[in-house]
């Protein structure tokens, strides 16, 4: 399975909401570049440390998420499903362009 997934229809506002949710009580730390085009999200899970990298392309409204480090017991598919749910709750859709 790929360790990167592209999520579409993600606006800058969605990323901001997602970052704010993770930082306030979510237990994750968001580090992003000055222009917001890339960064990392990291934190502890019940079974170990998780670090995700992201690259945001505003013109495509797409964010590529890459698993940089994850607990051995956590399948990549579960990580990406959790991200998809969080993005959906923040207002994004995951519909690829036609």
PLY file of the C-alpha trace (Angstrom):
ply
format ascii 1.0
element vertex 98
property float x
property float y
property float z
element edge 97
property int vertex1
property int vertex2
end_header
0.00 0.00 0.00
1.15 3.50 -0.79
2.35 5.62 2.09
0.98 8.79 0.45
-2.55 9.79 -0.48
-3.85 12.89 -2.27
-7.01 14.45 -0.86
-8.95 16.79 -3.16
-11.30 19.73 -2.59
-9.30 20.87 0.42
-9.32 24.64 0.88
-6.90 26.66 2.98
-9.78 27.24 5.44
-10.24 23.49 5.85
-6.54 23.05 6.62
-6.68 25.85 9.18
-9.70 24.28 10.91
-8.00 20.91 10.91
-4.78 22.36 12.35
-6.68 24.23 15.06
-8.61 21.10 16.03
-5.44 19.03 16.34
-3.66 21.62 18.41
-6.47 22.31 20.87
-7.07 19.13 22.77
-6.30 16.86 19.84
-2.78 16.34 21.12
-1.08 16.86 17.75
1.46 19.52 16.85
1.21 21.21 13.45
4.34 22.73 11.91
3.93 24.41 8.55
5.97 26.57 6.23
5.43 30.33 6.20
3.27 30.08 3.09
1.40 27.00 4.36
2.36 24.88 1.37
4.00 22.08 3.35
4.67 20.89 6.85
4.21 18.12 9.38
1.62 16.99 11.88
2.89 14.84 14.73
1.78 13.46 18.05
1.29 10.44 20.23
-1.28 7.72 19.69
-2.18 5.09 22.31
0.34 2.73 20.65
3.16 5.08 19.61
4.27 8.19 17.77
2.73 9.31 14.46
4.29 11.84 12.08
2.62 12.91 8.85
4.03 15.18 6.18
1.81 17.25 3.93
2.15 19.25 0.74
-0.70 21.64 -0.08
-1.39 22.78 -3.64
-3.86 25.68 -3.44
-4.37 25.91 -7.21
-5.55 22.27 -7.27
-7.21 22.43 -3.82
-5.29 19.24 -3.06
-3.20 18.07 -0.16
-0.80 15.13 -0.38
-0.37 13.41 2.98
2.61 11.13 3.55
3.15 8.87 6.53
6.66 9.62 7.77
6.46 7.57 10.97
3.70 5.42 12.43
3.30 2.76 15.07
3.92 -0.73 13.68
0.52 -1.91 14.92
-1.43 0.78 13.06
-2.21 0.01 9.40
-1.59 2.84 6.91
-5.17 2.41 5.67
-6.46 3.29 9.14
-4.28 6.41 9.25
-5.56 7.59 5.86
-9.20 6.77 6.72
-8.87 8.82 9.91
-7.42 11.74 7.92
-10.24 11.50 5.38
-12.81 11.61 8.19
-11.10 14.60 9.83
-10.97 16.47 6.53
-14.64 15.71 5.89
-15.57 16.97 9.36
-13.56 20.14 8.67
-15.55 20.73 5.47
-13.60 19.04 2.68
-14.73 16.40 0.24
-12.49 13.69 -1.16
-13.81 13.67 -4.69
-10.98 13.48 -7.23
-11.26 15.83 -10.20
-13.02 14.46 -13.27
0 1
1 2
2 3
3 4
4 5
5 6
6 7
7 8
8 9
9 10
10 11
11 12
12 13
13 14
14 15
15 16
16 17
17 18
18 19
19 20
20 21
21 22
22 23
23 24
24 25
25 26
26 27
27 28
28 29
29 30
30 31
31 32
32 33
33 34
34 35
35 36
36 37
37 38
38 39
39 40
40 41
41 42
42 43
43 44
44 45
45 46
46 47
47 48
48 49
49 50
50 51
51 52
52 53
53 54
54 55
55 56
56 57
57 58
58 59
59 60
60 61
61 62
62 63
63 64
64 65
65 66
66 67
67 68
68 69
69 70
70 71
71 72
72 73
73 74
74 75
75 76
76 77
77 78
78 79
79 80
80 81
81 82
82 83
83 84
84 85
85 86
86 87
87 88
88 89
89 90
90 91
91 92
92 93
93 94
94 95
95 96
96 97
